[in-house]
Amino acid sequence: MTVLDVTALTKYYPTFQLDNISFQLAAGTITGFVGANGAGKSTTLKAILGLLNIDHGQITYFSKNFFHNQTAIKQDLAFVDGGITYFPRKKLRTLTDTTARFYANWDAQRYQTYLEKFQLDDRKTPHELSTGMRIKYALAVALSHHAKLLILDEPTSGLDPVSRDELLTIFLDLKAQGVTILFSTHIISDLQQCADNILYLHQGKLLFDAPLTELLARYQLITITDPADLSQAQKQAFQYAKAEQVNGQKLWRGLTQQPDLFPDSQRSAVDLETLMVHIERSVALVN
Ligand SMILES: Nc1ncnc2c1ncn2[C@@H]1O[C@H](COP(=O)(O)OP(=O)(O)OP(=O)(O)O)[C@@H](O)[C@H]1O
């Protein structure tokens, strides 16, 4: 079942364009939303949540048009970005009581479970919480109304490694229950741990929309000492090339979709972080 269907989403800013973005999320999957700073990830997330006006596009949640059914759809949707910053001097308990009234499926027991799991004291105020605790509080609230889809903008960036690991385990548990998760992150190792699919945005365009394992299987990493030694065919196949210092030696690394053109000794598997760095920082060797 398709939980979210985005078609031809376009947003113009004076110096940036989110360009004709289309993707779908299937129920019970975890999708990592990645791209360099300024690629347009937050703009996309805000656009699909109706937090900014779009210039073009269709957004459908749970087979319902978002713009005509926002109130009903938001019962089944949770969004977390950077954690709570509003009403800094109000007790969390008071904020929770107010929030709970908006949700027909509010689950007070589940909320208590997450408070304990995240070691949060809801007699505190947002002002008294660390960055990580603010994110955890926002997540506890998001997880307590039985949202079917969680949309999270960099949920793990303020968390220590132990809390991140805990959160990723929660994501996997939620996925096992059929919950769908879309989250943007720069912490690529988090995705290796839990993402089924990757949406990769590059300068406002969707460059990849693929299962993580399939995306990584498309490329191999090639390491050579001098591009001048490559044959013409190898040069054509040596994409996203970049010079790197390894143990004081200058080497060239690039990605290829034609690994058979290179000897085994030059080939290795590629991980998502390496793939991204090469795509964003490569230089052209072949015109
Ligand atoms: N309100 C706005 N008005 C004009 N331009 C904007 C506005 N909001 C964002 N932009 C521009 O849109 C582009 C994409 O920004 P966005 O915040 O979506 O990127 P991002 O991928 O989330 O980046 P990061 O990883 O750094 O958070 C940037 O060039 C930014 O300057």
The ligand as a Tripos MOL2 file, in Angstrom:
@<TRIPOS>MOLECULE
LIG
   31    33     1     0     0
SMALL
NO_CHARGES

@<TRIPOS>ATOM
      1 N1         12.2610   30.8670    2.7970 N.pl3     1 LIG1
      2 C1         13.2190   30.7820    1.8630 C.ar      1 LIG1
      3 N2         13.4030   31.7880    0.9780 N.ar      1 LIG1
      4 C2         14.3390   31.7170    0.0040 C.ar      1 LIG1
      5 N3         15.1760   30.6530   -0.1590 N.ar      1 LIG1
      6 C3         15.0310   29.6110    0.7070 C.ar      1 LIG1
      7 C4         14.0650   29.6190    1.7480 C.ar      1 LIG1
      8 N4         14.1690   28.4610    2.4280 N.ar      1 LIG1
      9 C5         15.1570   27.7590    1.8510 C.ar      1 LIG1
     10 N5         15.6750   28.4460    0.8060 N.ar      1 LIG1
     11 C6         16.7690   28.0040   -0.0670 C.3       1 LIG1
     12 O1         16.4400   26.7340   -0.5770 O.3       1 LIG1
     13 C7         17.6420   25.9690   -0.6950 C.3       1 LIG1
     14 C8         17.4130   24.6090   -0.0460 C.3       1 LIG1
     15 O2         17.3480   24.7790    1.3640 O.3       1 LIG1
     16 P1         16.9310   23.5860    2.3290 P.3       1 LIG1
     17 O3         16.9290   24.1350    3.7140 O.co2     1 LIG1
     18 O4         15.7060   22.9450    1.8320 O.co2     1 LIG1
     19 O5         18.1610   22.5630    2.1200 O.3       1 LIG1
     20 P2         18.5390   21.2740    2.9680 P.3       1 LIG1
     21 O6         18.8340   20.2070    1.9820 O.co2     1 LIG1
     22 O7         17.5040   20.9850    3.9890 O.co2     1 LIG1
     23 O8         19.8850   21.7610    3.6570 O.3       1 LIG1
     24 P3         20.5800   21.3410    5.0520 P.3       1 LIG1
     25 O9         21.0780   19.9370    4.8670 O.co2     1 LIG1
     26 O10        21.7020   22.3160    5.1530 O.co2     1 LIG1
     27 O11        19.5680   21.4800    6.1430 O.co2     1 LIG1
     28 C9         18.7730   26.7580   -0.1050 C.3       1 LIG1
     29 O12        19.4780   27.3710   -1.1740 O.3       1 LIG1
     30 C10        18.0540   27.8130    0.7210 C.3       1 LIG1
     31 O13        18.7930   29.0070    0.7840 O.3       1 LIG1
@<TRIPOS>BOND
     1     1     2 1
     2     2     3 ar
     3     2     7 ar
     4     3     4 ar
     5     4     5 ar
     6     5     6 ar
     7     6     7 ar
     8     6    10 ar
     9     7     8 ar
    10     8     9 ar
    11     9    10 ar
    12    10    11 1
    13    11    12 1
    14    11    30 1
    15    12    13 1
    16    13    14 1
    17    13    28 1
    18    14    15 1
    19    15    16 1
    20    16    17 2
    21    16    18 1
    22    16    19 1
    23    19    20 1
    24    20    21 2
    25    20    22 1
    26    20    23 1
    27    23    24 1
    28    24    25 2
    29    24    26 1
    30    24    27 1
    31    28    29 1
    32    28    30 1
    33    30    31 1
@<TRIPOS>SUBSTRUCTURE
     1 LIG1         1 GROUP 0 **** ****
